[in-house]
Amino acid sequence: MVLTKEQIKKVEITVRESLRNKFLTYKPETGNMPFHYRLLGRDRMALFSFIHSLNTTFGTSIFEPVAESLASLRFSAAQKQFVVGDTISEQAQIEIQHIMNELTIGRNPNKMEEIERIRKVATSGRINKLKTVKVDLFVKSNDGSIHLFDLKTAKPNISNFKDFKRTLLEWVQSICQNIQIQIFILMLPSLTTLMNLNLMRDGH
């Protein structure tokens, strides 16, 4: 996929403006870290805090708008921060819990099977209100297939993965009644990883 000069310029502007806003508005979360200051030094902790803040910023301010722009070149629709839905059927909640229990005791995940299981009960039973997170990137193909992307800049721990898995299954039930759906978690490089890669490339 080749980007046009206009699209390249848009990506450059997005990155530049995001970094400029971060420099102008950045404030450390806390200044009370006496143990860390004694162990690592105040300057190193300040740099670490800023890089950690940038990693979070990159997700919403850079990766999502850039992904939306690139996806729009190949798909009929692309939207960041997409609201999937706010309801869930009672039977779908039960089925999702069954899937989570099976995975917890060691069953291998099978995305297509899980989607089909939820599809069968997506409208069965009482409909309850659901509060779920927004999809980082929603993409719709020309054939009507839908792809939902959750973008991550840091590797989650095992407990976070469980929460993410439940969220993905809830997304499925919200929109899978009559369409083909694919869901992905994308692990994006953090700023620290990118810096290390550049150092290796430069031979340092």
C-alpha positions as CSV (number, residue, x, y, z in Angstrom):
1,M,0.0,0.0,0.0
2,V,1.6,3.3,-1.2
3,L,0.7,6.5,0.6
4,T,0.1,9.7,-1.3
5,K,2.1,12.8,-0.4
6,E,-1.0,14.3,1.2
7,Q,-1.5,11.2,3.4
8,I,2.2,11.2,4.5
9,K,1.9,14.9,5.3
10,K,-1.3,14.2,7.4
11,V,0.6,11.5,9.4
12,E,3.5,13.9,10.0
13,I,1.2,16.6,11.2
14,T,-0.6,14.2,13.5
15,V,2.7,13.1,15.1
16,R,4.1,16.6,15.3
17,E,1.0,18.1,16.9
18,S,0.7,15.3,19.4
19,L,4.2,15.7,20.6
20,R,3.9,19.5,20.8
21,N,0.7,19.3,22.9
22,K,2.4,16.8,25.2
23,F,5.4,19.0,25.8
24,L,3.1,22.0,26.5
25,T,0.7,20.2,28.8
26,Y,2.7,17.5,30.5
27,K,2.6,17.3,34.3
28,P,4.0,14.4,36.3
29,E,1.4,12.2,38.0
30,T,3.2,12.5,41.3
31,G,6.3,14.1,42.7
32,N,6.4,12.0,45.9
33,M,8.7,9.1,45.1
34,P,11.6,9.3,47.6
35,F,12.6,5.7,47.3
36,H,12.8,5.9,43.5
37,Y,14.7,9.2,43.6
38,R,17.3,7.7,46.0
39,L,17.7,4.6,43.9
40,L,17.6,5.9,40.4
41,G,18.0,9.7,40.7
42,R,15.5,12.5,40.1
43,D,16.5,13.1,36.4
44,R,16.1,9.4,35.4
45,M,12.7,9.2,37.1
46,A,11.5,12.4,35.4
47,L,12.5,11.0,32.0
48,F,10.9,7.6,32.7
49,S,7.7,9.3,33.8
50,F,7.6,11.4,30.6
51,I,8.2,8.4,28.4
52,H,5.5,6.4,30.1
53,S,3.1,9.3,29.6
54,L,4.0,9.5,25.9
55,N,3.3,5.8,25.5
56,T,-0.2,6.4,26.7
57,T,-0.6,9.5,24.5
58,F,0.6,7.7,21.4
59,G,-2.3,5.3,21.6
60,T,-5.1,7.9,21.3
61,S,-3.3,10.8,19.7
62,I,-1.1,9.1,17.1
63,F,-1.7,5.4,16.6
64,E,-5.5,5.6,16.4
65,P,-5.8,8.6,14.0
66,V,-3.0,7.2,11.8
67,A,-4.6,3.8,11.7
68,E,-8.0,5.3,10.8
69,S,-6.4,7.3,8.0
70,L,-4.5,4.3,6.6
71,A,-7.5,2.0,6.8
72,S,-9.7,4.4,4.9
73,L,-7.5,3.8,1.9
74,R,-8.5,0.1,1.6
75,F,-11.9,-0.2,3.4
76,S,-15.4,1.3,2.8
77,A,-15.5,2.6,6.3
78,A,-13.0,3.3,9.1
79,Q,-13.7,5.0,12.5
80,K,-11.6,5.3,15.6
81,Q,-13.2,5.2,19.1
82,F,-16.2,3.4,17.7
83,V,-19.2,2.7,20.0
84,V,-20.2,-0.9,19.5
85,G,-23.4,-1.0,21.6
86,D,-24.8,-0.7,25.1
87,T,-27.0,-3.8,25.4
88,I,-26.4,-7.5,25.9
89,S,-28.8,-10.5,26.1
90,E,-28.9,-12.5,29.3
91,Q,-28.1,-15.7,27.4
92,A,-25.1,-14.1,25.8
93,Q,-23.8,-13.0,29.2
94,I,-24.1,-16.6,30.4
95,E,-22.4,-18.0,27.3
96,I,-19.5,-15.5,27.6
97,Q,-19.0,-16.6,31.2
98,H,-19.0,-20.2,30.1
99,I,-16.3,-19.4,27.5
100,M,-14.2,-17.5,30.1
101,N,-14.5,-20.4,32.6
102,E,-13.3,-22.9,29.9
103,L,-10.3,-20.8,29.0
104,T,-9.4,-20.4,32.7
105,I,-9.1,-24.2,33.1
106,G,-6.9,-24.6,30.1
107,R,-9.1,-24.9,26.9
108,N,-7.4,-23.6,23.8
109,P,-9.1,-20.5,22.5
110,N,-11.0,-20.8,19.2
111,K,-12.1,-17.4,18.0
112,M,-14.4,-18.6,15.2
113,E,-16.1,-21.2,17.5
114,E,-16.6,-18.6,20.2
115,I,-18.1,-16.1,17.8
116,E,-20.5,-18.7,16.6
117,R,-21.5,-19.7,20.1
118,I,-22.3,-16.1,21.0
119,R,-24.0,-15.4,17.7
120,K,-26.6,-18.2,18.4
121,V,-27.7,-16.5,21.7
122,A,-27.0,-12.8,20.9
123,T,-30.7,-12.0,21.0
124,S,-32.0,-14.7,23.5
125,G,-33.4,-13.8,26.8
126,R,-33.8,-10.5,28.6
127,I,-31.8,-7.6,27.2
128,N,-29.7,-5.9,29.8
129,K,-27.8,-2.6,29.7
130,L,-24.1,-3.0,29.0
131,K,-21.2,-0.6,29.8
132,T,-18.2,-1.6,27.6
133,V,-15.2,0.2,26.3
134,K,-15.1,1.8,22.8
135,V,-13.4,0.0,19.9
136,D,-10.1,1.7,19.1
137,L,-10.6,1.1,15.4
138,F,-13.7,0.0,13.5
139,V,-13.2,-1.1,9.9
140,K,-15.8,-2.3,7.4
141,S,-14.9,-4.2,4.2
142,N,-16.7,-3.8,0.9
143,D,-18.3,-7.2,1.4
144,G,-19.8,-6.1,4.7
145,S,-17.3,-7.9,6.9
146,I,-16.4,-5.9,10.1
147,H,-13.0,-5.8,11.8
148,L,-12.6,-4.5,15.3
149,F,-9.1,-3.5,16.5
150,D,-8.0,-3.0,20.1
151,L,-4.6,-1.2,20.0
152,K,-2.2,-1.7,22.9
153,T,1.2,0.0,23.5
154,A,2.2,-2.0,26.5
155,K,2.0,-5.8,27.0
156,P,-0.9,-6.5,29.4
157,N,-0.4,-8.9,32.4
158,I,-2.5,-12.0,32.7
159,S,-5.3,-10.4,34.6
160,N,-5.6,-7.6,32.1
161,F,-5.8,-10.2,29.3
162,K,-8.8,-11.8,30.9
163,D,-10.5,-8.4,31.0
164,F,-9.6,-7.8,27.4
165,K,-10.9,-11.2,26.3
166,R,-14.3,-10.6,28.0
167,T,-14.5,-7.1,26.4
168,L,-13.8,-8.7,22.9
169,L,-16.6,-11.3,23.5
170,E,-19.0,-8.5,24.5
171,W,-18.2,-6.6,21.3
172,V,-19.0,-9.8,19.4
173,Q,-22.5,-10.1,20.8
174,S,-23.2,-6.4,20.2
175,I,-22.8,-6.5,16.4
176,C,-22.5,-10.1,15.2
177,Q,-26.1,-11.1,14.5
178,N,-26.1,-11.0,10.7
179,I,-22.5,-10.1,9.7
180,Q,-19.1,-11.5,9.4
181,I,-16.9,-10.2,12.2
182,Q,-13.2,-10.4,13.1
183,I,-11.6,-9.0,16.3
184,F,-7.9,-8.3,16.8
185,I,-5.6,-7.1,19.6
186,L,-2.7,-5.2,18.1
187,M,0.4,-4.9,20.3
188,L,2.1,-1.7,19.2
189,P,5.7,-0.8,20.0
190,S,6.2,1.6,22.9
191,L,8.4,4.6,22.7
192,T,11.0,2.8,24.7
193,T,11.1,-0.1,22.2
194,L,11.3,2.3,19.3
195,M,14.3,4.1,20.9
196,N,16.0,0.8,21.5
197,L,15.5,-0.3,17.9
198,N,17.0,3.0,16.7
199,L,20.0,2.5,19.0
200,M,20.6,-1.0,17.6
201,R,20.2,0.2,14.1
202,D,22.8,3.0,14.7
203,G,25.2,0.4,16.1
204,H,25.3,1.8,19.7
